[in-house]
Every structure is written in structure tokens, then in C-alpha cells.
């Protein structure tokens, strides 16, 4: 026997101040979703006791020690300069930014940029940027406000890429490392790389007038050249640079190696030969640091923070790496028990969200999932989206920064996505946003339709024929990791309302 709606609202309101309601969820952008849902609201004022698997694996491990020891070096000349003195040392990729650079003024996408010098990359493995960057935004890879050569050490060789990133986290570059060889018949390229422990001349130039005024970045190392044309909309995003120098690639802890640079000339100024300390600016470039930001160490769940700007202290979120379905301990989830729910009836969710860090090749999936099928170990990585999931992705591509868009993978089916570029952007800048997701099984002529809204900007995604007929069920609502491994995001949610039962 079912209670009347008014009776339930009154009774539950008296007990829980509206925490658990039988009523349609409404949003200003889309109005009320279809009726027939039992909506639960979680404010995270205290630990909700949701079910987690591997979601705190980072806390079960000893932190790794990250070594950084680079900057001005008075007595060395590994880079091939004349007199002793150069810039460099030991640099490690890490989740924490470390840099050493010359202070700049009035440098942007609207001004020509140039730099040149000599370099030597030591054997082993490292990952760094050599170029123009902004100390206010060094937070992830690819970090906004950069024009750079990315140097990636791999044993006896290192590889180089030319790239840029705008003030809005939209990136571009030559995806093929230089030097490389392309097969004229297949179009496939093969790595060549540069030998380590050998001195090379290098240069980096940006011409804002080239490419019909959209800008071009050109990089050289030795006899090899790479050219990157900016997308016109990317240049309009703008970018500002207040340093030139070296910056570790900021994604997760990894091995490092020695790198050395000399006779560095920046924007037409006389070359710096480092025969004396130039007093360039550095951050975290000397010393060791402990870190648990290690791929794929997860650390998400209930958090006693208020980053998403909910009504009270406490929220959901944390460090979310992509998962890897080949290994049970490299997948993770954290969610509330719901349903079971199906695609035959409406689903809704809404709340507040903030993202503070978003690395390229990273994904966060938030929504409805199946506690068994979405966490199933399997050798195939043909799908990045876990089976039996419907929700929202925060993801690239890098050329678009980070988008907030709907995804679905029905039981035994293929991954389906909304057209990413048609959905709202979200920046990893810590700003709070209102969001909602509404699924209408009667939409799109009965195939089913999802509408996602972020701060009033909406996009629509229609299911494929047959998706609803696969018998997919969802018994959890929350966070579940991808099936193809990658990098991490720091994301937080609060004041979340979602379908707990369908009527």
C-alpha cells in the first residue's frame, strides 16, 4: 500500500528536514522531469556510509619520494656551453609543480615569442616542458598558458613534442614526436628520438601573425623541426606567460633524470651563459617531497571539505584516476545503494560540482552503475566506459579542454556518447557549478533521451535503437572508474539529489 505524496513529504520532512523525498526533482533550466521517481538528497554533512571498492587505495600505501634538484648550476657544463655554469639538474615528473624560470612581462598569444640555446638530456627517464608558462596556472598536464617543447626521456633516447595550451585549458600540438619517420604507404609513423647525453642546439618560436593571424609555434632540436598551427578559436581564448624556463610535467609521480641547458636567449635579450647566478625564479625545484598522487592510486569518497560550495561542510570526491579493467585492484567505485533501476523508467540527478585539477588523458564518471558488471575484470580494453553505466563524463579531448557530457553503456552493448563539443565546458579552476542529468525513456521517439545541464547550459543525447532492450540494471549511484587507464582529476560534488527507486 502506497502513501500519498503529501503524507510522505510531511512525514519525512519532519524527520529529516527534506533529506529523503518522494517528489520529482526540478531544475530551473529544464523544469520537472517525468514523475515516478523516489528522489534521495545527500548533503554529506556526515559520512553517508556509501559502498566503496579500492576507492582509498592511496591511503594503504607508503608515499613515494619525489626528488627535484635543478636550477642554477655554477660548476657544470653538460649542455655544451663554453665556460662552466648552466641551468638544469635532476627533474622528475610529479603531481606537484616544480619549475625554474626567467621572469617575463607582457608576453601573450598576441606577442612574438622566441628562445634558443643548447641542451643535453641524461639517460633514464624524465618528462618536462621547456618553454613559456605561467606560475599562476601550473597545475596539471597539459597546463594552461603554455607554449613549449615537451621532452620525454626513455632510457637511451628522448623524444620531443611541440605543444601549447590556452588560458581555457584547450590544447594543441604536433601529436607525432620529432624526429620520426612516416611510411608513405600506410601513413604510420615510427619513433626515432634523440640520443641522450649528447648536446643539441634548440629553438622555440611563436609567430602570432602567421597562419592567417592565428599563430604558429615552431620548434627545432638539432636538424629536426616541428611546426604547430594554432586553431583560430584557441588563439581567441588567449594565453599569458610570466616565465620562461623548465617545468616538470605535472601529472603523477614517475622517474626522473638529469637535464641541462646553456646559452639561453629569450625574446631577443642577450644569451644567458650562467657564468654567474641569474637569480631566476624557482618553486619546489630543490629537495624531496612525499606524494600519493601515483597512477593509479585512488583516493575518493566522503570528504570533510567544502570545495563544491554546498550548504554545509562535507562533500563527495577526491583523487580519481582512470581505472584498468585488466586488474581488479586498478578499478574503483564509491556509491549509494539504489534500485535496482532500469532504462525503462525515468532517472534523475542534480547537485553542485567543482573540479580543481584535470590532467590530459583523464576521465571522471559520475552516475548510475552496476556494482558487479561495471567492476568486472576482463582482458579487453576495447571500451573505456564500464559496462552497465549511465551518467556524466568529465573528459577531453585536449583540444576542447574538459567537457561535461552524458555517456551510456548498456549491458553487453557498446559505449555511446553525446557529441562532446555540443555540451558545456568545465574548467579545473575550483569554481562551483550547478548541474543536472535527466533521462526520459519516452524521449527520442521512445529510444530514450538524456539531457545534461551545467549552469543553465544544456545538451541532449539520444540513445541508440535497442539500448533499452538489453535489460541493463543499476544498483549504485556515485563514482566508478574507467576501464582504460590514464591520468587523474580532483573533483568534488555536494548537495546531490538522485533517483533511489522507480515506481
C-alpha positions as CSV (number, residue, x, y, z in Angstrom):
1,X,0.0,0.0,0.0
2,X,1.5,3.3,-1.1
3,X,1.3,6.5,0.9
4,X,0.0,9.7,-0.7
5,X,2.7,12.1,-1.8
6,X,1.7,14.8,0.7
7,X,1.8,12.4,3.6
8,X,5.3,11.2,2.7
9,X,6.6,14.7,2.2
10,X,5.2,15.8,5.5
11,X,6.4,12.8,7.5
12,X,9.9,12.7,6.0
13,X,10.3,16.5,6.2
14,X,9.6,16.3,9.9
15,X,12.2,13.6,10.5
16,X,15.0,14.5,8.1
17,X,14.4,18.1,7.0
18,X,13.8,17.1,3.5
19,X,16.7,14.7,3.2
20,X,14.7,11.9,1.6
21,X,11.7,13.0,-0.5
22,X,9.2,11.3,-2.7
23,X,8.8,14.0,-5.4
24,X,10.0,14.8,-8.9
25,X,13.4,16.6,-9.0
26,X,13.2,20.0,-10.6
27,X,15.8,22.4,-12.0
28,X,15.4,25.9,-13.3
29,X,16.9,25.0,-16.7
30,X,14.7,22.1,-17.6
31,X,11.7,22.1,-15.2
32,X,10.4,18.9,-13.6
33,X,11.5,15.6,-15.0
34,X,8.9,12.8,-15.6
35,X,7.2,11.6,-12.4
36,X,7.5,8.2,-10.9
37,X,10.8,8.5,-9.1
38,X,11.8,8.4,-5.5
39,X,14.5,11.0,-5.2
40,X,17.1,11.0,-2.4
41,X,19.1,14.0,-1.5
42,X,22.5,13.7,0.2
43,X,24.1,16.7,1.7
44,X,27.3,14.9,3.0
45,X,27.1,16.7,6.4
46,X,28.4,13.4,7.7
47,X,29.8,10.2,6.3
48,X,26.9,8.7,4.3
49,X,28.3,5.2,4.6
50,X,28.2,4.5,0.9
51,X,29.8,1.3,-0.5
52,X,33.4,1.6,-1.8
53,X,35.8,-0.7,-3.6
54,X,39.5,0.3,-3.9
55,X,38.5,3.9,-3.6
56,X,41.1,4.7,-0.8
57,X,43.9,2.6,-2.2
58,X,46.3,5.6,-1.9
59,X,45.9,5.6,1.9
60,X,47.0,1.9,2.1
61,X,50.4,2.6,0.5
62,X,53.5,4.3,1.6
63,X,54.0,7.7,-0.2
64,X,56.7,7.8,-2.8
65,X,59.5,10.3,-2.5
66,X,59.9,12.7,-5.4
67,X,63.4,14.2,-5.9
68,X,63.8,17.6,-7.5
69,X,67.3,19.2,-7.7
70,X,67.5,21.6,-10.6
71,X,68.1,25.3,-11.2
72,X,71.4,27.3,-11.5
73,X,74.5,25.1,-11.6
74,X,77.8,27.0,-11.2
75,X,80.4,24.4,-11.8
76,X,79.0,22.2,-14.6
77,X,78.8,22.4,-18.4
78,X,77.0,19.3,-19.6
79,X,74.9,21.2,-22.1
80,X,77.8,22.1,-24.3
81,X,78.3,25.7,-23.4
82,X,81.7,27.4,-23.1
83,X,82.7,28.4,-19.5
84,X,81.3,26.4,-16.5
85,X,77.8,27.3,-15.5
86,X,74.4,26.3,-16.8
87,X,70.8,25.6,-15.9
88,X,69.5,22.2,-15.0
89,X,69.9,19.2,-12.8
90,X,67.7,16.4,-11.8
91,X,64.0,16.9,-12.6
92,X,61.1,14.4,-12.0
93,X,57.5,14.4,-13.3
94,X,55.1,14.6,-10.4
95,X,51.6,15.6,-9.4
96,X,53.2,18.7,-7.8
97,X,54.5,21.5,-9.9
98,X,58.2,22.3,-9.9
99,X,59.9,24.9,-12.1
100,X,62.8,27.2,-12.6
101,X,62.4,30.2,-15.0
102,X,63.2,33.7,-16.1
103,X,60.6,36.4,-15.2
104,X,58.8,37.9,-18.2
105,X,56.4,40.8,-18.7
106,X,53.8,41.4,-21.4
107,X,54.1,38.0,-23.0
108,X,51.0,36.5,-24.5
109,X,49.4,35.0,-27.6
110,X,49.4,38.5,-29.1
111,X,53.2,38.9,-28.9
112,X,56.1,37.2,-30.7
113,X,58.0,34.7,-28.5
114,X,61.4,33.3,-29.1
115,X,64.0,31.3,-27.2
116,X,67.1,29.3,-28.1
117,X,70.2,27.6,-26.6
118,X,71.8,24.2,-26.1
119,X,70.6,21.2,-24.3
120,X,71.6,17.7,-23.1
121,X,69.1,15.2,-21.7
122,X,70.5,12.5,-19.5
123,X,69.8,8.8,-19.7
124,X,66.9,7.3,-17.8
125,X,63.5,8.8,-17.9
126,X,62.0,12.3,-17.3
127,X,59.2,14.4,-18.5
128,X,59.3,18.2,-18.7
129,X,58.4,21.3,-20.5
130,X,61.0,23.7,-21.9
131,X,59.2,27.0,-22.8
132,X,56.9,29.7,-21.8
133,X,54.5,29.2,-18.9
134,X,52.5,31.0,-16.2
135,X,53.3,30.4,-12.5
136,X,49.6,31.1,-11.6
137,X,48.3,28.2,-13.5
138,X,50.9,25.4,-13.3
139,X,48.6,22.7,-12.0
140,X,48.3,19.8,-14.5
141,X,49.4,18.4,-17.9
142,X,48.7,20.0,-20.2
143,X,49.0,23.1,-18.1
144,X,47.2,26.2,-19.3
145,X,49.1,29.3,-20.6
146,X,52.0,27.4,-22.2
147,X,54.0,27.3,-25.4
148,X,56.6,24.7,-25.0
149,X,58.7,21.8,-26.2
150,X,57.8,18.7,-24.2
151,X,60.8,16.5,-23.6
152,X,60.2,12.8,-22.7
153,X,63.2,10.7,-21.7
154,X,63.1,7.0,-22.4
155,X,66.2,5.1,-21.5
156,X,69.0,5.8,-24.0
157,X,66.8,8.2,-26.0
158,X,64.5,11.1,-25.5
159,X,61.5,12.3,-27.6
160,X,60.3,15.8,-28.2
161,X,56.8,17.3,-29.0
162,X,55.8,20.9,-29.7
163,X,52.6,22.0,-27.9
164,X,50.6,24.8,-26.5
165,X,47.7,25.3,-24.1
166,X,45.3,28.3,-23.8
167,X,44.0,30.1,-20.8
168,X,40.9,27.9,-21.0
169,X,42.7,24.5,-20.9
170,X,42.3,23.9,-24.6
171,X,45.5,22.4,-26.1
172,X,47.1,21.8,-29.4
173,X,50.3,20.4,-30.8
174,X,52.1,18.1,-33.1
175,X,50.9,14.7,-31.8
176,X,53.9,13.0,-33.6
177,X,57.2,13.2,-31.7
178,X,60.1,14.7,-33.7
179,X,62.1,13.3,-35.2
180,X,60.1,10.4,-36.6
181,X,59.6,8.6,-39.9
182,X,56.3,8.3,-41.7
183,X,55.6,5.3,-44.0
184,X,54.2,6.9,-47.2
185,X,52.0,3.9,-47.9
186,X,50.3,3.4,-44.6
187,X,50.7,6.9,-43.1
188,X,52.0,5.3,-39.9
189,X,55.0,6.9,-38.1
190,X,57.9,5.3,-36.3
191,X,59.8,6.7,-33.4
192,X,63.4,7.8,-33.9
193,X,64.2,10.0,-31.0
194,X,67.4,11.8,-30.0
195,X,70.3,10.2,-28.2
196,X,70.7,11.1,-24.6
197,X,74.0,12.5,-23.2
198,X,74.6,14.4,-26.4
199,X,74.5,18.2,-26.8
200,X,72.0,19.7,-29.3
201,X,71.1,23.3,-30.3
202,X,67.4,24.1,-29.9
203,X,65.0,26.9,-30.6
204,X,61.4,27.7,-29.9
205,X,59.5,30.5,-31.7
206,X,55.9,31.7,-31.8
207,X,54.7,34.0,-34.6
208,X,51.2,35.5,-33.8
209,X,50.8,36.8,-37.4
210,X,51.4,33.5,-39.2
211,X,48.6,31.1,-40.2
212,X,46.3,33.9,-41.3
213,X,46.8,35.6,-37.9
214,X,46.0,32.5,-35.8
215,X,49.6,31.9,-34.8
216,X,52.3,29.2,-35.4
217,X,54.7,27.6,-33.0
218,X,58.0,26.2,-34.5
219,X,60.5,24.1,-32.6
220,X,63.9,22.8,-33.6
221,X,66.3,20.4,-32.0
222,X,69.5,19.7,-34.0
223,X,68.4,19.3,-37.6
224,X,64.8,18.4,-36.8
225,X,61.9,20.8,-36.9
226,X,58.3,20.6,-35.8
227,X,55.6,23.1,-36.7
228,X,52.3,23.6,-34.9
229,X,49.5,25.8,-36.2
230,X,47.1,27.2,-33.6
231,X,43.4,26.7,-34.0
232,X,41.8,30.1,-34.5
233,X,39.4,29.7,-31.6
234,X,42.3,28.7,-29.4
235,X,44.1,31.9,-30.1
236,X,41.0,33.8,-29.2
237,X,41.0,32.0,-25.8
238,X,44.2,33.9,-25.1
239,X,47.2,33.0,-23.0
240,X,49.6,34.9,-20.9
241,X,53.2,33.9,-19.8
242,X,55.2,35.2,-16.9
243,X,58.1,32.8,-17.0
244,X,60.5,31.1,-19.5
245,X,62.3,28.0,-18.3
246,X,61.8,24.4,-17.3
247,X,58.7,22.9,-15.7
248,X,58.1,19.3,-14.8
249,X,55.1,17.6,-16.5
250,X,52.6,17.7,-13.7
251,X,50.5,14.5,-13.8
252,X,51.7,11.8,-11.4
253,X,54.9,10.6,-9.7
254,X,57.4,9.0,-12.1
255,X,61.1,8.5,-12.6
256,X,63.4,11.4,-13.4
257,X,66.8,12.2,-14.9
258,X,69.3,15.0,-15.3
259,X,68.7,17.7,-17.9
260,X,71.0,20.6,-18.8
261,X,70.6,23.9,-20.7
262,X,73.0,26.7,-21.6
263,X,73.4,29.8,-23.6
264,X,69.7,30.5,-23.3
265,X,68.4,33.6,-25.2
266,X,64.8,34.7,-24.6
267,X,62.7,37.2,-26.6
268,X,65.8,38.9,-28.2
269,X,67.7,39.5,-24.9
270,X,71.4,38.6,-24.8
271,X,72.0,34.9,-24.2
272,X,72.4,33.9,-20.5
273,X,75.6,31.8,-20.2
274,X,75.1,31.2,-16.5
275,X,78.7,32.1,-15.5
276,X,77.0,33.6,-12.5
277,X,73.7,33.1,-10.8
278,X,71.0,34.8,-12.9
279,X,68.6,34.7,-9.9
280,X,65.8,33.2,-11.9
281,X,62.6,32.2,-10.0
282,X,62.1,28.6,-8.7
283,X,59.4,26.6,-6.9
284,X,59.8,23.2,-5.4
285,X,63.0,22.7,-7.5
286,X,65.3,21.7,-4.7
287,X,64.6,18.9,-2.2
288,X,62.3,15.9,-1.9
289,X,58.6,15.6,-1.5
290,X,56.3,12.8,-0.5
291,X,53.4,12.1,-2.7
292,X,50.5,9.7,-3.0
293,X,49.5,11.1,-6.4
294,X,50.7,8.0,-8.1
295,X,49.0,6.3,-11.1
296,X,46.6,4.6,-10.4
297,X,46.3,5.2,-6.6
298,X,42.7,6.2,-5.9
299,X,41.6,8.5,-3.0
300,X,38.0,9.5,-3.3
301,X,34.8,9.2,-1.2
302,X,33.4,11.2,1.7
303,X,35.4,14.3,2.3
304,X,35.2,16.8,5.2
305,X,35.8,19.7,2.8
306,X,33.5,22.3,1.1
307,X,35.2,22.8,-2.3
308,X,31.9,22.4,-4.3
309,X,30.4,25.1,-2.1
310,X,27.5,23.1,-0.7
311,X,25.3,24.4,2.0
312,X,27.3,22.7,4.8
313,X,30.7,21.3,5.3
314,X,31.3,17.8,3.9
315,X,31.1,16.5,0.3
316,X,31.9,13.7,-2.0
317,X,35.1,13.5,-4.2
318,X,38.8,13.4,-4.3
319,X,41.6,11.9,-6.5
320,X,40.1,9.9,-9.3
321,X,42.4,8.1,-11.8
322,X,41.2,6.2,-14.8
323,X,40.9,2.5,-14.0
324,X,42.2,-0.5,-15.7
325,X,39.8,-3.4,-16.2
326,X,42.5,-6.0,-16.6
327,X,43.4,-5.8,-12.9
328,X,40.8,-5.9,-10.1
329,X,42.8,-3.6,-7.8
330,X,43.1,-1.0,-10.6
331,X,39.3,-0.3,-10.7
332,X,37.4,1.6,-8.0
333,X,34.0,2.8,-7.2
334,X,32.1,4.6,-4.4
335,X,28.3,4.7,-4.4
336,X,25.0,4.5,-2.7
337,X,22.7,1.5,-2.9
338,X,19.8,2.3,-5.2
339,X,17.1,0.4,-7.1
340,X,17.6,-1.8,-8.9
341,X,16.9,0.8,-11.6
342,X,16.4,0.3,-15.4
343,X,16.3,2.3,-18.6
344,X,12.6,1.6,-18.9
345,X,11.7,4.3,-16.4
346,X,13.0,7.9,-15.7
347,X,16.3,8.7,-13.9
348,X,17.4,12.0,-12.5
349,X,20.3,13.5,-10.7
350,X,21.5,17.0,-9.8
351,X,23.7,19.0,-7.4
352,X,26.8,21.1,-7.2
353,X,30.3,20.3,-8.6
354,X,33.8,21.7,-8.6
355,X,36.9,20.4,-10.3
356,X,40.3,21.6,-9.1
357,X,42.6,19.5,-11.2
358,X,42.2,17.9,-14.6
359,X,45.1,16.2,-16.4
360,X,45.1,15.3,-20.1
361,X,44.0,11.7,-20.7
362,X,41.9,11.7,-17.5
363,X,38.2,10.9,-17.0
364,X,35.7,11.0,-14.2
365,X,32.4,9.1,-14.5
366,X,29.6,10.0,-12.1
367,X,26.1,8.5,-12.3
368,X,24.3,5.2,-12.1
369,X,26.2,1.9,-12.4
370,X,26.0,-1.8,-11.6
371,X,28.1,-3.0,-8.7
372,X,29.1,-6.2,-10.4
373,X,29.1,-5.6,-14.2
374,X,30.7,-2.2,-14.0
375,X,33.5,-3.6,-12.0
376,X,34.0,-6.8,-13.9
377,X,37.6,-7.8,-14.6
378,X,38.3,-8.5,-18.3
379,X,41.3,-8.5,-20.6
380,X,39.6,-6.4,-23.3
381,X,40.3,-2.7,-23.4
382,X,38.1,-2.1,-26.4
383,X,35.8,0.1,-24.2
384,X,36.8,2.8,-21.8
385,X,33.3,3.1,-20.5
386,X,32.4,0.4,-17.9
387,X,29.5,-1.9,-18.8
388,X,26.0,-1.1,-17.4
389,X,26.6,2.6,-16.7
390,X,24.7,5.8,-17.4
391,X,26.0,9.1,-16.2
392,X,28.2,12.1,-16.9
393,X,31.8,12.2,-18.1
394,X,34.3,14.9,-17.3
395,X,36.8,14.5,-20.1
396,X,38.7,15.9,-23.1
397,X,39.7,15.8,-25.9
398,X,42.6,18.1,-25.1
399,X,41.7,20.4,-27.9
400,X,38.4,21.2,-26.1
401,X,39.7,21.2,-22.5
402,X,37.2,19.5,-20.3
403,X,33.6,18.8,-21.3
404,X,30.6,17.8,-19.1
405,X,28.6,15.3,-21.2
406,X,26.4,12.2,-20.9
407,X,27.5,8.6,-21.6
408,X,25.8,5.2,-21.7
409,X,26.9,1.7,-22.0
410,X,24.1,-0.8,-21.8
411,X,24.6,-4.4,-20.7
412,X,26.5,-6.3,-23.4
413,X,26.5,-3.2,-25.6
414,X,28.9,-0.6,-27.0
415,X,29.8,2.7,-25.4
416,X,27.7,5.6,-26.6
417,X,28.4,9.3,-26.0
418,X,26.9,12.6,-26.5
419,X,28.6,14.8,-29.1
420,X,31.2,16.1,-26.8
421,X,31.6,19.6,-28.4
422,X,27.8,20.2,-28.0
423,X,28.0,20.0,-24.2
424,X,29.2,22.6,-21.7
425,X,32.8,23.1,-20.7
426,X,34.0,22.8,-17.2
427,X,37.4,24.2,-16.1
428,X,39.6,22.7,-13.3
429,X,39.6,26.1,-11.6
430,X,37.8,25.2,-8.4
431,X,34.6,27.2,-9.3
432,X,31.3,25.8,-8.1
433,X,28.7,24.8,-10.7
434,X,25.0,23.7,-10.6
435,X,24.4,20.6,-12.7
436,X,21.6,18.1,-13.6
437,X,21.0,15.0,-15.6
438,X,17.6,13.8,-16.6
439,X,16.8,10.6,-18.5
440,X,13.4,10.3,-20.2
441,X,12.7,6.8,-21.6
442,X,9.9,8.1,-23.8
443,X,12.2,10.7,-25.5
444,X,13.7,10.4,-29.0
445,X,10.6,8.6,-30.2
446,X,10.8,6.0,-27.5
447,X,14.6,5.3,-27.8
448,X,15.3,7.3,-24.6
449,X,16.9,10.8,-24.2
450,X,19.3,12.2,-21.7
451,X,19.5,16.0,-21.0
452,X,22.6,17.3,-19.2
453,X,22.7,20.9,-17.8
454,X,25.6,22.8,-16.3
455,X,24.9,26.3,-15.0
456,X,21.9,26.6,-17.3
457,X,23.7,25.4,-20.5
458,X,22.2,22.2,-21.7
459,X,22.8,19.4,-24.3
460,X,20.8,16.5,-25.4
461,X,21.8,12.9,-26.1
462,X,19.5,10.3,-27.7
463,X,20.0,6.6,-27.0
464,X,20.7,4.2,-29.9
465,X,17.9,1.8,-31.0
466,X,17.9,-1.3,-28.9
467,X,19.8,0.2,-25.9
468,X,16.8,0.0,-23.7
469,X,16.1,-3.7,-24.6
470,X,19.3,-5.0,-23.2
471,X,18.0,-5.4,-19.7
472,X,20.5,-3.2,-18.0
473,X,20.1,-2.6,-14.3
474,X,21.8,-0.2,-12.0
475,X,22.1,-0.8,-8.2
476,X,24.5,2.0,-7.3
477,X,24.8,5.8,-7.7
478,X,28.1,7.5,-7.4
479,X,31.7,7.3,-8.9
480,X,33.0,4.4,-10.9
481,X,36.3,4.4,-12.7
482,X,37.0,3.9,-16.4
483,X,38.2,0.6,-17.9
484,X,41.2,2.1,-19.8
485,X,43.9,3.5,-17.6
486,X,45.1,7.1,-17.6
487,X,45.6,10.2,-15.5
488,X,43.7,11.8,-12.7
489,X,41.3,14.5,-11.7
490,X,40.4,16.1,-8.4
491,X,36.6,16.5,-8.5
492,X,34.0,17.3,-5.7
493,X,30.2,17.1,-5.5
494,X,27.7,18.3,-2.9
495,X,24.0,18.5,-2.2
496,X,23.4,15.7,-4.6
497,X,19.9,14.5,-5.5
498,X,19.3,11.3,-7.4
499,X,16.8,8.6,-8.2
500,X,16.8,6.0,-5.5
501,X,13.8,4.0,-6.7
502,X,11.5,3.9,-9.7
503,X,7.8,3.4,-9.5
